[in-house]
Amino acid sequence: MVNEVVVRIAAARILNKGLNPKTSQVYLLNDITNTDYRQVIEDYILEKTEGI
């Protein structure tokens, strides 16, 4: 089960080129190691950026 708040925060950081709190580098989708979260965040990003 994934937490939707975590998904929105991670997606926003990725889209806005925010910092990864663990590495202090730009947050990338590849930084997400949990496959469930990665898939949900990827789907969320695709849904929110459709038409851009």
mmCIF entry with sequence, helices, sheets and N, C-alpha, C, O atoms, coordinates in Angstrom:
data_MODEL
# 
_entry.id   MODEL 
# 
_entity.id                         1 
_entity.type                       polymer 
_entity.pdbx_number_of_molecules   1 
# 
_entity_poly.entity_id                      1 
_entity_poly.type                           'polypeptide(L)' 
_entity_poly.nstd_linkage                   no 
_entity_poly.nstd_monomer                   no 
_entity_poly.pdbx_seq_one_letter_code       MVNEVVVRIAAARILNKGLNPKTSQVYLLNDITNTDYRQVIEDYILEKTEGI 
_entity_poly.pdbx_seq_one_letter_code_can   MVNEVVVRIAAARILNKGLNPKTSQVYLLNDITNTDYRQVIEDYILEKTEGI 
_entity_poly.pdbx_strand_id                 A 
# 
loop_
_entity_poly_seq.entity_id 
_entity_poly_seq.num 
_entity_poly_seq.mon_id 
_entity_poly_seq.hetero 
1 1  MET n 
1 2  VAL n 
1 3  ASN n 
1 4  GLU n 
1 5  VAL n 
1 6  VAL n 
1 7  VAL n 
1 8  ARG n 
1 9  ILE n 
1 10 ALA n 
1 11 ALA n 
1 12 ALA n 
1 13 ARG n 
1 14 ILE n 
1 15 LEU n 
1 16 ASN n 
1 17 LYS n 
1 18 GLY n 
1 19 LEU n 
1 20 ASN n 
1 21 PRO n 
1 22 LYS n 
1 23 THR n 
1 24 SER n 
1 25 GLN n 
1 26 VAL n 
1 27 TYR n 
1 28 LEU n 
1 29 LEU n 
1 30 ASN n 
1 31 ASP n 
1 32 ILE n 
1 33 THR n 
1 34 ASN n 
1 35 THR n 
1 36 ASP n 
1 37 TYR n 
1 38 ARG n 
1 39 GLN n 
1 40 VAL n 
1 41 ILE n 
1 42 GLU n 
1 43 ASP n 
1 44 TYR n 
1 45 ILE n 
1 46 LEU n 
1 47 GLU n 
1 48 LYS n 
1 49 THR n 
1 50 GLU n 
1 51 GLY n 
1 52 ILE n 
# 
_struct_asym.id          A 
_struct_asym.entity_id   1 
# 
loop_
_struct_conf.conf_type_id 
_struct_conf.id 
_struct_conf.pdbx_PDB_helix_id 
_struct_conf.beg_label_comp_id 
_struct_conf.beg_label_asym_id 
_struct_conf.beg_label_seq_id 
_struct_conf.pdbx_beg_PDB_ins_code 
_struct_conf.end_label_comp_id 
_struct_conf.end_label_asym_id 
_struct_conf.end_label_seq_id 
_struct_conf.pdbx_end_PDB_ins_code 
_struct_conf.beg_auth_comp_id 
_struct_conf.beg_auth_asym_id 
_struct_conf.beg_auth_seq_id 
_struct_conf.end_auth_comp_id 
_struct_conf.end_auth_asym_id 
_struct_conf.end_auth_seq_id 
_struct_conf.pdbx_PDB_helix_class 
_struct_conf.details 
_struct_conf.pdbx_PDB_helix_length 
HELX_P HELX_P1 AA1 GLU A 4  ? LEU A 15 ? GLU A 4  LEU A 15 1 ? 12 
HELX_P HELX_P2 AA2 LEU A 29 ? ASP A 31 ? LEU A 29 ASP A 31 5 ? 3  
HELX_P HELX_P3 AA3 THR A 35 ? LYS A 48 ? THR A 35 LYS A 48 1 ? 14 
# 
_struct_conf_type.id          HELX_P 
_struct_conf_type.criteria    ? 
_struct_conf_type.reference   ? 
# 
loop_
_atom_site.group_PDB 
_atom_site.id 
_atom_site.type_symbol 
_atom_site.label_atom_id 
_atom_site.label_alt_id 
_atom_site.label_comp_id 
_atom_site.label_asym_id 
_atom_site.label_entity_id 
_atom_site.label_seq_id 
_atom_site.pdbx_PDB_ins_code 
_atom_site.Cartn_x 
_atom_site.Cartn_y 
_atom_site.Cartn_z 
_atom_site.occupancy 
_atom_site.B_iso_or_equiv 
_atom_site.pdbx_formal_charge 
_atom_site.auth_seq_id 
_atom_site.auth_comp_id 
_atom_site.auth_asym_id 
_atom_site.auth_atom_id 
_atom_site.pdbx_PDB_model_num 
ATOM 1   N N  . MET A 1 1  ? 0.841  -1.165 0.000   1.00 0.00 ? 1  MET A N  1 
ATOM 2   C CA . MET A 1 1  ? 0.000  0.000  0.000   1.00 0.00 ? 1  MET A CA 1 
ATOM 3   C C  . MET A 1 1  ? 0.899  1.246  0.000   1.00 0.00 ? 1  MET A C  1 
ATOM 4   O O  . MET A 1 1  ? 1.819  1.354  0.810   1.00 0.00 ? 1  MET A O  1 
ATOM 5   N N  . VAL A 1 2  ? 0.626  2.163  -0.898  1.00 0.00 ? 2  VAL A N  1 
ATOM 6   C CA . VAL A 1 2  ? 1.432  3.374  -0.983  1.00 0.00 ? 2  VAL A CA 1 
ATOM 7   C C  . VAL A 1 2  ? 0.681  4.554  -0.382  1.00 0.00 ? 2  VAL A C  1 
ATOM 8   O O  . VAL A 1 2  ? -0.548 4.608  -0.411  1.00 0.00 ? 2  VAL A O  1 
ATOM 9   N N  . ASN A 1 3  ? 1.432  5.484  0.153   1.00 0.00 ? 3  ASN A N  1 
ATOM 10  C CA . ASN A 1 3  ? 0.875  6.679  0.759   1.00 0.00 ? 3  ASN A CA 1 
ATOM 11  C C  . ASN A 1 3  ? 0.804  7.754  -0.324  1.00 0.00 ? 3  ASN A C  1 
ATOM 12  O O  . ASN A 1 3  ? 1.828  8.135  -0.890  1.00 0.00 ? 3  ASN A O  1 
ATOM 13  N N  . GLU A 1 4  ? -0.394 8.238  -0.611  1.00 0.00 ? 4  GLU A N  1 
ATOM 14  C CA . GLU A 1 4  ? -0.600 9.217  -1.680  1.00 0.00 ? 4  GLU A CA 1 
ATOM 15  C C  . GLU A 1 4  ? 0.117  10.539 -1.412  1.00 0.00 ? 4  GLU A C  1 
ATOM 16  O O  . GLU A 1 4  ? 0.537  11.218 -2.349  1.00 0.00 ? 4  GLU A O  1 
ATOM 17  N N  . VAL A 1 5  ? 0.258  10.903 -0.149  1.00 0.00 ? 5  VAL A N  1 
ATOM 18  C CA . VAL A 1 5  ? 0.962  12.136 0.191   1.00 0.00 ? 5  VAL A CA 1 
ATOM 19  C C  . VAL A 1 5  ? 2.434  12.006 -0.191  1.00 0.00 ? 5  VAL A C  1 
ATOM 20  O O  . VAL A 1 5  ? 3.019  12.933 -0.750  1.00 0.00 ? 5  VAL A O  1 
ATOM 21  N N  . VAL A 1 6  ? 3.023  10.869 0.108   1.00 0.00 ? 6  VAL A N  1 
ATOM 22  C CA . VAL A 1 6  ? 4.418  10.616 -0.249  1.00 0.00 ? 6  VAL A CA 1 
ATOM 23  C C  . VAL A 1 6  ? 4.580  10.640 -1.765  1.00 0.00 ? 6  VAL A C  1 
ATOM 24  O O  . VAL A 1 6  ? 5.564  11.176 -2.277  1.00 0.00 ? 6  VAL A O  1 
ATOM 25  N N  . VAL A 1 7  ? 3.629  10.067 -2.480  1.00 0.00 ? 7  VAL A N  1 
ATOM 26  C CA . VAL A 1 7  ? 3.671  10.051 -3.941  1.00 0.00 ? 7  VAL A CA 1 
ATOM 27  C C  . VAL A 1 7  ? 3.650  11.479 -4.478  1.00 0.00 ? 7  VAL A C  1 
ATOM 28  O O  . VAL A 1 7  ? 4.450  11.818 -5.350  1.00 0.00 ? 7  VAL A O  1 
ATOM 29  N N  . ARG A 1 8  ? 2.755  12.314 -3.973  1.00 0.00 ? 8  ARG A N  1 
ATOM 30  C CA . ARG A 1 8  ? 2.660  13.703 -4.444  1.00 0.00 ? 8  ARG A CA 1 
ATOM 31  C C  . ARG A 1 8  ? 3.929  14.495 -4.140  1.00 0.00 ? 8  ARG A C  1 
ATOM 32  O O  . ARG A 1 8  ? 4.393  15.269 -4.977  1.00 0.00 ? 8  ARG A O  1 
ATOM 33  N N  . ILE A 1 9  ? 4.485  14.308 -2.959  1.00 0.00 ? 9  ILE A N  1 
ATOM 34  C CA . ILE A 1 9  ? 5.705  15.024 -2.576  1.00 0.00 ? 9  ILE A CA 1 
ATOM 35  C C  . ILE A 1 9  ? 6.869  14.602 -3.454  1.00 0.00 ? 9  ILE A C  1 
ATOM 36  O O  . ILE A 1 9  ? 7.599  15.449 -3.967  1.00 0.00 ? 9  ILE A O  1 
ATOM 37  N N  . ALA A 1 10 ? 7.049  13.298 -3.631  1.00 0.00 ? 10 ALA A N  1 
ATOM 38  C CA . ALA A 1 10 ? 8.150  12.805 -4.461  1.00 0.00 ? 10 ALA A CA 1 
ATOM 39  C C  . ALA A 1 10 ? 7.993  13.253 -5.905  1.00 0.00 ? 10 ALA A C  1 
ATOM 40  O O  . ALA A 1 10 ? 8.966  13.670 -6.534  1.00 0.00 ? 10 ALA A O  1 
ATOM 41  N N  . ALA A 1 11 ? 6.791  13.171 -6.431  1.00 0.00 ? 11 ALA A N  1 
ATOM 42  C CA . ALA A 1 11 ? 6.541  13.598 -7.813  1.00 0.00 ? 11 ALA A CA 1 
ATOM 43  C C  . ALA A 1 11 ? 6.822  15.086 -7.980  1.00 0.00 ? 11 ALA A C  1 
ATOM 44  O O  . ALA A 1 11 ? 7.413  15.498 -8.978  1.00 0.00 ? 11 ALA A O  1 
ATOM 45  N N  . ALA A 1 12 ? 6.405  15.890 -7.014  1.00 0.00 ? 12 ALA A N  1 
ATOM 46  C CA . ALA A 1 12 ? 6.654  17.330 -7.090  1.00 0.00 ? 12 ALA A CA 1 
ATOM 47  C C  . ALA A 1 12 ? 8.145  17.623 -7.070  1.00 0.00 ? 12 ALA A C  1 
ATOM 48  O O  . ALA A 1 12 ? 8.613  18.487 -7.811  1.00 0.00 ? 12 ALA A O  1 
ATOM 49  N N  . ARG A 1 13 ? 8.891  16.926 -6.243  1.00 0.00 ? 13 ARG A N  1 
ATOM 50  C CA . ARG A 1 13 ? 10.345 17.128 -6.190  1.00 0.00 ? 13 ARG A CA 1 
ATOM 51  C C  . ARG A 1 13 ? 10.995 16.734 -7.505  1.00 0.00 ? 13 ARG A C  1 
ATOM 52  O O  . ARG A 1 13 ? 11.908 17.412 -7.976  1.00 0.00 ? 13 ARG A O  1 
ATOM 53  N N  . ILE A 1 14 ? 10.533 15.649 -8.098  1.00 0.00 ? 14 ILE A N  1 
ATOM 54  C CA . ILE A 1 14 ? 11.092 15.208 -9.370  1.00 0.00 ? 14 ILE A CA 1 
ATOM 55  C C  . ILE A 1 14 ? 10.765 16.218 -10.469 1.00 0.00 ? 14 ILE A C  1 
ATOM 56  O O  . ILE A 1 14 ? 11.645 16.607 -11.238 1.00 0.00 ? 14 ILE A O  1 
ATOM 57  N N  . LEU A 1 15 ? 9.521  16.637 -10.543 1.00 0.00 ? 15 LEU A N  1 
ATOM 58  C CA . LEU A 1 15 ? 9.094  17.574 -11.586 1.00 0.00 ? 15 LEU A CA 1 
ATOM 59  C C  . LEU A 1 15 ? 9.742  18.950 -11.444 1.00 0.00 ? 15 LEU A C  1 
ATOM 60  O O  . LEU A 1 15 ? 10.019 19.610 -12.446 1.00 0.00 ? 15 LEU A O  1 
ATOM 61  N N  . ASN A 1 16 ? 9.981  19.380 -10.226 1.00 0.00 ? 16 ASN A N  1 
ATOM 62  C CA . ASN A 1 16 ? 10.546 20.708 -9.975  1.00 0.00 ? 16 ASN A CA 1 
ATOM 63  C C  . ASN A 1 16 ? 12.057 20.689 -9.795  1.00 0.00 ? 16 ASN A C  1 
ATOM 64  O O  . ASN A 1 16 ? 12.665 21.690 -9.417  1.00 0.00 ? 16 ASN A O  1 
ATOM 65  N N  . LYS A 1 17 ? 12.653 19.530 -10.073 1.00 0.00 ? 17 LYS A N  1 
ATOM 66  C CA . LYS A 1 17 ? 14.105 19.354 -9.909  1.00 0.00 ? 17 LYS A CA 1 
ATOM 67  C C  . LYS A 1 17 ? 14.550 19.721 -8.489  1.00 0.00 ? 17 LYS A C  1 
ATOM 68  O O  . LYS A 1 17 ? 15.570 20.377 -8.280  1.00 0.00 ? 17 LYS A O  1 
ATOM 69  N N  . GLY A 1 18 ? 13.745 19.270 -7.527  1.00 0.00 ? 18 GLY A N  1 
ATOM 70  C CA . GLY A 1 18 ? 14.063 19.497 -6.124  1.00 0.00 ? 18 GLY A CA 1 
ATOM 71  C C  . GLY A 1 18 ? 15.147 18.551 -5.651  1.00 0.00 ? 18 GLY A C  1 
ATOM 72  O O  . GLY A 1 18 ? 15.572 17.660 -6.385  1.00 0.00 ? 18 GLY A O  1 
ATOM 73  N N  . LEU A 1 19 ? 15.586 18.747 -4.435  1.00 0.00 ? 19 LEU A N  1 
ATOM 74  C CA . LEU A 1 19 ? 16.679 17.947 -3.897  1.00 0.00 ? 19 LEU A CA 1 
ATOM 75  C C  . LEU A 1 19 ? 16.174 16.673 -3.230  1.00 0.00 ? 19 LEU A C  1 
ATOM 76  O O  . LEU A 1 19 ? 15.126 16.650 -2.584  1.00 0.00 ? 19 LEU A O  1 
ATOM 77  N N  . ASN A 1 20 ? 16.956 15.621 -3.411  1.00 0.00 ? 20 ASN A N  1 
ATOM 78  C CA . ASN A 1 20 ? 16.733 14.368 -2.707  1.00 0.00 ? 20 ASN A CA 1 
ATOM 79  C C  . ASN A 1 20 ? 17.259 14.573 -1.292  1.00 0.00 ? 20 ASN A C  1 
ATOM 80  O O  . ASN A 1 20 ? 18.437 14.892 -1.124  1.00 0.00 ? 20 ASN A O  1 
ATOM 81  N N  . PRO A 1 21 ? 16.427 14.401 -0.270  1.00 0.00 ? 21 PRO A N  1 
ATOM 82  C CA . PRO A 1 21 ? 16.876 14.653 1.098   1.00 0.00 ? 21 PRO A CA 1 
ATOM 83  C C  . PRO A 1 21 ? 18.014 13.733 1.553   1.00 0.00 ? 21 PRO A C  1 
ATOM 84  O O  . PRO A 1 21 ? 18.775 14.096 2.450   1.00 0.00 ? 21 PRO A O  1 
ATOM 85  N N  . LYS A 1 22 ? 18.134 12.571 0.957   1.00 0.00 ? 22 LYS A N  1 
ATOM 86  C CA . LYS A 1 22 ? 19.202 11.639 1.343   1.00 0.00 ? 22 LYS A CA 1 
ATOM 87  C C  . LYS A 1 22 ? 20.556 12.034 0.770   1.00 0.00 ? 22 LYS A C  1 
ATOM 88  O O  . LYS A 1 22 ? 21.577 11.928 1.450   1.00 0.00 ? 22 LYS A O  1 
ATOM 89  N N  . THR A 1 23 ? 20.566 12.490 -0.487  1.00 0.00 ? 23 THR A N  1 
ATOM 90  C CA . THR A 1 23 ? 21.833 12.718 -1.183  1.00 0.00 ? 23 THR A CA 1 
ATOM 91  C C  . THR A 1 23 ? 22.138 14.186 -1.437  1.00 0.00 ? 23 THR A C  1 
ATOM 92  O O  . THR A 1 23 ? 23.260 14.514 -1.823  1.00 0.00 ? 23 THR A O  1 
ATOM 93  N N  . SER A 1 24 ? 21.189 15.064 -1.235  1.00 0.00 ? 24 SER A N  1 
ATOM 94  C CA . SER A 1 24 ? 21.318 16.490 -1.543  1.00 0.00 ? 24 SER A CA 1 
ATOM 95  C C  . SER A 1 24 ? 21.624 16.732 -3.018  1.00 0.00 ? 24 SER A C  1 
ATOM 96  O O  . SER A 1 24 ? 22.184 17.767 -3.380  1.00 0.00 ? 24 SER A O  1 
ATOM 97  N N  . GLN A 1 25 ? 21.259 15.786 -3.854  1.00 0.00 ? 25 GLN A N  1 
ATOM 98  C CA . GLN A 1 25 ? 21.370 15.919 -5.299  1.00 0.00 ? 25 GLN A CA 1 
ATOM 99  C C  . GLN A 1 25 ? 19.965 16.095 -5.857  1.00 0.00 ? 25 GLN A C  1 
ATOM 100 O O  . GLN A 1 25 ? 18.981 15.906 -5.141  1.00 0.00 ? 25 GLN A O  1 
ATOM 101 N N  . VAL A 1 26 ? 19.869 16.456 -7.139  1.00 0.00 ? 26 VAL A N  1 
ATOM 102 C CA . VAL A 1 26 ? 18.563 16.586 -7.776  1.00 0.00 ? 26 VAL A CA 1 
ATOM 103 C C  . VAL A 1 26 ? 17.845 15.247 -7.699  1.00 0.00 ? 26 VAL A C  1 
ATOM 104 O O  . VAL A 1 26 ? 18.428 14.204 -7.992  1.00 0.00 ? 26 VAL A O  1 
ATOM 105 N N  . TYR A 1 27 ? 16.573 15.283 -7.302  1.00 0.00 ? 27 TYR A N  1 
ATOM 106 C CA . TYR A 1 27 ? 15.769 14.067 -7.125  1.00 0.00 ? 27 TYR A CA 1 
ATOM 107 C C  . TYR A 1 27 ? 15.381 13.497 -8.487  1.00 0.00 ? 27 TYR A C  1 
ATOM 108 O O  . TYR A 1 27 ? 14.817 14.207 -9.319  1.00 0.00 ? 27 TYR A O  1 
ATOM 109 N N  . LEU A 1 28 ? 15.673 12.246 -8.712  1.00 0.00 ? 28 LEU A N  1 
ATOM 110 C CA . LEU A 1 28 ? 15.369 11.563 -9.959  1.00 0.00 ? 28 LEU A CA 1 
ATOM 111 C C  . LEU A 1 28 ? 14.470 10.368 -9.690  1.00 0.00 ? 28 LEU A C  1 
ATOM 112 O O  . LEU A 1 28 ? 14.453 9.827  -8.584  1.00 0.00 ? 28 LEU A O  1 
ATOM 113 N N  . LEU A 1 29 ? 13.733 9.967  -10.694 1.00 0.00 ? 29 LEU A N  1 
ATOM 114 C CA . LEU A 1 29 ? 12.888 8.781  -10.555 1.00 0.00 ? 29 LEU A CA 1 
ATOM 115 C C  . LEU A 1 29 ? 13.740 7.558  -10.224 1.00 0.00 ? 29 LEU A C  1 
ATOM 116 O O  . LEU A 1 29 ? 13.291 6.670  -9.499  1.00 0.00 ? 29 LEU A O  1 
ATOM 117 N N  . ASN A 1 30 ? 14.945 7.503  -10.740 1.00 0.00 ? 30 ASN A N  1 
ATOM 118 C CA . ASN A 1 30 ? 15.837 6.375  -10.467 1.00 0.00 ? 30 ASN A CA 1 
ATOM 119 C C  . ASN A 1 30 ? 16.254 6.282  -9.002  1.00 0.00 ? 30 ASN A C  1 
ATOM 120 O O  . ASN A 1 30 ? 16.725 5.234  -8.561  1.00 0.00 ? 30 ASN A O  1 
ATOM 121 N N  . ASP A 1 31 ? 16.088 7.365  -8.244  1.00 0.00 ? 31 ASP A N  1 
ATOM 122 C CA . ASP A 1 31 ? 16.433 7.352  -6.820  1.00 0.00 ? 31 ASP A CA 1 
ATOM 123 C C  . ASP A 1 31 ? 15.435 6.536  -5.997  1.00 0.00 ? 31 ASP A C  1 
ATOM 124 O O  . ASP A 1 31 ? 15.732 6.156  -4.865  1.00 0.00 ? 31 ASP A O  1 
ATOM 125 N N  . ILE A 1 32 ? 14.267 6.268  -6.554  1.00 0.00 ? 32 ILE A N  1 
ATOM 126 C CA . ILE A 1 32 ? 13.229 5.531  -5.825  1.00 0.00 ? 32 ILE A CA 1 
ATOM 127 C C  . ILE A 1 32 ? 13.472 4.039  -6.021  1.00 0.00 ? 32 ILE A C  1 
ATOM 128 O O  . ILE A 1 32 ? 13.371 3.526  -7.136  1.00 0.00 ? 32 ILE A O  1 
ATOM 129 N N  . THR A 1 33 ? 13.789 3.351  -4.937  1.00 0.00 ? 33 THR A N  1 
ATOM 130 C CA . THR A 1 33 ? 14.140 1.939  -5.031  1.00 0.00 ? 33 THR A CA 1 
ATOM 131 C C  . THR A 1 33 ? 12.956 1.009  -4.790  1.00 0.00 ? 33 THR A C  1 
ATOM 132 O O  . THR A 1 33 ? 12.988 -0.146 -5.214  1.00 0.00 ? 33 THR A O  1 
ATOM 133 N N  . ASN A 1 34 ? 11.918 1.490  -4.121  1.00 0.00 ? 34 ASN A N  1 
ATOM 134 C CA . ASN A 1 34 ? 10.732 0.677  -3.885  1.00 0.00 ? 34 ASN A CA 1 
ATOM 135 C C  . ASN A 1 34 ? 9.925  0.614  -5.176  1.00 0.00 ? 34 ASN A C  1 
ATOM 136 O O  . ASN A 1 34 ? 9.439  1.636  -5.660  1.00 0.00 ? 34 ASN A O  1 
ATOM 137 N N  . THR A 1 35 ? 9.785  -0.579 -5.730  1.00 0.00 ? 35 THR A N  1 
ATOM 138 C CA . THR A 1 35 ? 9.147  -0.732 -7.039  1.00 0.00 ? 35 THR A CA 1 
ATOM 139 C C  . THR A 1 35 ? 7.682  -0.314 -7.039  1.00 0.00 ? 35 THR A C  1 
ATOM 140 O O  . THR A 1 35 ? 7.192  0.208  -8.040  1.00 0.00 ? 35 THR A O  1 
ATOM 141 N N  . ASP A 1 36 ? 6.981  -0.532 -5.940  1.00 0.00 ? 36 ASP A N  1 
ATOM 142 C CA . ASP A 1 36 ? 5.572  -0.120 -5.864  1.00 0.00 ? 36 ASP A CA 1 
ATOM 143 C C  . ASP A 1 36 ? 5.458  1.401  -5.934  1.00 0.00 ? 36 ASP A C  1 
ATOM 144 O O  . ASP A 1 36 ? 4.658  1.935  -6.702  1.00 0.00 ? 36 ASP A O  1 
ATOM 145 N N  . TYR A 1 37 ? 6.259  2.090  -5.133  1.00 0.00 ? 37 TYR A N  1 
ATOM 146 C CA . TYR A 1 37 ? 6.237  3.539  -5.139  1.00 0.00 ? 37 TYR A CA 1 
ATOM 147 C C  . TYR A 1 37 ? 6.709  4.091  -6.480  1.00 0.00 ? 37 TYR A C  1 
ATOM 148 O O  . TYR A 1 37 ? 6.130  5.039  -7.010  1.00 0.00 ? 37 TYR A O  1 
ATOM 149 N N  . ARG A 1 38 ? 7.745  3.500  -7.011  1.00 0.00 ? 38 ARG A N  1 
ATOM 150 C CA . ARG A 1 38 ? 8.278  3.984  -8.282  1.00 0.00 ? 38 ARG A CA 1 
ATOM 151 C C  . ARG A 1 38 ? 7.218  3.947  -9.379  1.00 0.00 ? 38 ARG A C  1 
ATOM 152 O O  . ARG A 1 38 ? 7.085  4.901  -10.146 1.00 0.00 ? 38 ARG A O  1 
ATOM 153 N N  . GLN A 1 39 ? 6.469  2.858  -9.457  1.00 0.00 ? 39 GLN A N  1 
ATOM 154 C CA . GLN A 1 39 ? 5.435  2.714  -10.481 1.00 0.00 ? 39 GLN A CA 1 
ATOM 155 C C  . GLN A 1 39 ? 4.309  3.726  -10.275 1.00 0.00 ? 39 GLN A C  1 
ATOM 156 O O  . GLN A 1 39 ? 3.843  4.347  -11.230 1.00 0.00 ? 39 GLN A O  1 
ATOM 157 N N  . VAL A 1 40 ? 3.877  3.886  -9.034  1.00 0.00 ? 40 VAL A N  1 
ATOM 158 C CA . VAL A 1 40 ? 2.784  4.819  -8.743  1.00 0.00 ? 40 VAL A CA 1 
ATOM 159 C C  . VAL A 1 40 ? 3.230  6.258  -9.018  1.00 0.00 ? 40 VAL A C  1 
ATOM 160 O O  . VAL A 1 40 ? 2.462  7.047  -9.569  1.00 0.00 ? 40 VAL A O  1 
ATOM 161 N N  . ILE A 1 41 ? 4.454  6.602  -8.643  1.00 0.00 ? 41 ILE A N  1 
ATOM 162 C CA . ILE A 1 41 ? 4.965  7.952  -8.890  1.00 0.00 ? 41 ILE A CA 1 
ATOM 163 C C  . ILE A 1 41 ? 5.125  8.196  -10.384 1.00 0.00 ? 41 ILE A C  1 
ATOM 164 O O  . ILE A 1 41 ? 4.802  9.279  -10.873 1.00 0.00 ? 41 ILE A O  1 
ATOM 165 N N  . GLU A 1 42 ? 5.615  7.214  -11.103 1.00 0.00 ? 42 GLU A N  1 
ATOM 166 C CA . GLU A 1 42 ? 5.743  7.342  -12.554 1.00 0.00 ? 42 GLU A CA 1 
ATOM 167 C C  . GLU A 1 42 ? 4.376  7.560  -13.201 1.00 0.00 ? 42 GLU A C  1 
ATOM 168 O O  . GLU A 1 42 ? 4.231  8.422  -14.068 1.00 0.00 ? 42 GLU A O  1 
ATOM 169 N N  . ASP A 1 43 ? 3.382  6.790  -12.786 1.00 0.00 ? 43 ASP A N  1 
ATOM 170 C CA . ASP A 1 43 ? 2.026  6.950  -13.310 1.00 0.00 ? 43 ASP A CA 1 
ATOM 171 C C  . ASP A 1 43 ? 1.458  8.330  -12.958 1.00 0.00 ? 43 ASP A C  1 
ATOM 172 O O  . ASP A 1 43 ? 0.807  8.970  -13.783 1.00 0.00 ? 43 ASP A O  1 
ATOM 173 N N  . TYR A 1 44 ? 1.709  8.772  -11.743 1.00 0.00 ? 44 TYR A N  1 
ATOM 174 C CA . TYR A 1 44 ? 1.226  10.087 -11.290 1.00 0.00 ? 44 TYR A CA 1 
ATOM 175 C C  . TYR A 1 44 ? 1.841  11.195 -12.145 1.00 0.00 ? 44 TYR A C  1 
ATOM 176 O O  . TYR A 1 44 ? 1.140  12.105 -12.587 1.00 0.00 ? 44 TYR A O  1 
ATOM 177 N N  . ILE A 1 45 ? 3.136  11.115 -12.372 1.00 0.00 ? 45 ILE A N  1 
ATOM 178 C CA . ILE A 1 45 ? 3.828  12.121 -13.191 1.00 0.00 ? 45 ILE A CA 1 
ATOM 179 C C  . ILE A 1 45 ? 3.272  12.122 -14.613 1.00 0.00 ? 45 ILE A C  1 
ATOM 180 O O  . ILE A 1 45 ? 3.014  13.183 -15.182 1.00 0.00 ? 45 ILE A O  1 
ATOM 181 N N  . LEU A 1 46 ? 3.092  10.958 -15.174 1.00 0.00 ? 46 LEU A N  1 
ATOM 182 C CA . LEU A 1 46 ? 2.562  10.883 -16.535 1.00 0.00 ? 46 LEU A CA 1 
ATOM 183 C C  . LEU A 1 46 ? 1.156  11.460 -16.608 1.00 0.00 ? 46 LEU A C  1 
ATOM 184 O O  . LEU A 1 46 ? 0.810  12.151 -17.566 1.00 0.00 ? 46 LEU A O  1 
ATOM 185 N N  . GLU A 1 47 ? 0.359  11.179 -15.606 1.00 0.00 ? 47 GLU A N  1 
ATOM 186 C CA . GLU A 1 47 ? -1.019 11.693 -15.571 1.00 0.00 ? 47 GLU A CA 1 
ATOM 187 C C  . GLU A 1 47 ? -1.040 13.215 -15.425 1.00 0.00 ? 47 GLU A C  1 
ATOM 188 O O  . GLU A 1 47 ? -1.830 13.888 -16.086 1.00 0.00 ? 47 GLU A O  1 
ATOM 189 N N  . LYS A 1 48 ? -0.193 13.750 -14.579 1.00 0.00 ? 48 LYS A N  1 
ATOM 190 C CA . LYS A 1 48 ? -0.194 15.188 -14.299 1.00 0.00 ? 48 LYS A CA 1 
ATOM 191 C C  . LYS A 1 48 ? 0.487  16.010 -15.391 1.00 0.00 ? 48 LYS A C  1 
ATOM 192 O O  . LYS A 1 48 ? 0.211  17.203 -15.519 1.00 0.00 ? 48 LYS A O  1 
ATOM 193 N N  . THR A 1 49 ? 1.358  15.406 -16.168 1.00 0.00 ? 49 THR A N  1 
ATOM 194 C CA . THR A 1 49 ? 2.075  16.151 -17.197 1.00 0.00 ? 49 THR A CA 1 
ATOM 195 C C  . THR A 1 49 ? 1.527  15.896 -18.590 1.00 0.00 ? 49 THR A C  1 
ATOM 196 O O  . THR A 1 49 ? 2.123  16.339 -19.572 1.00 0.00 ? 49 THR A O  1 
ATOM 197 N N  . GLU A 1 50 ? 0.420  15.200 -18.700 1.00 0.00 ? 50 GLU A N  1 
ATOM 198 C CA . GLU A 1 50 ? -0.172 14.908 -19.993 1.00 0.00 ? 50 GLU A CA 1 
ATOM 199 C C  . GLU A 1 50 ? -0.534 16.211 -20.690 1.00 0.00 ? 50 GLU A C  1 
ATOM 200 O O  . GLU A 1 50 ? -1.197 17.076 -20.118 1.00 0.00 ? 50 GLU A O  1 
ATOM 201 N N  . GLY A 1 51 ? -0.088 16.335 -21.933 1.00 0.00 ? 51 GLY A N  1 
ATOM 202 C CA . GLY A 1 51 ? -0.401 17.513 -22.711 1.00 0.00 ? 51 GLY A CA 1 
ATOM 203 C C  . GLY A 1 51 ? 0.649  18.608 -22.627 1.00 0.00 ? 51 GLY A C  1 
ATOM 204 O O  . GLY A 1 51 ? 0.523  19.651 -23.269 1.00 0.00 ? 51 GLY A O  1 
ATOM 205 N N  . ILE A 1 52 ? 1.672  18.368 -21.842 1.00 0.00 ? 52 ILE A N  1 
ATOM 206 C CA . ILE A 1 52 ? 2.746  19.387 -21.744 1.00 0.00 ? 52 ILE A CA 1 
ATOM 207 C C  . ILE A 1 52 ? 3.737  19.146 -22.859 1.00 0.00 ? 52 ILE A C  1 
ATOM 208 O O  . ILE A 1 52 ? 4.722  19.875 -22.978 1.00 0.00 ? 52 ILE A O  1 
# 
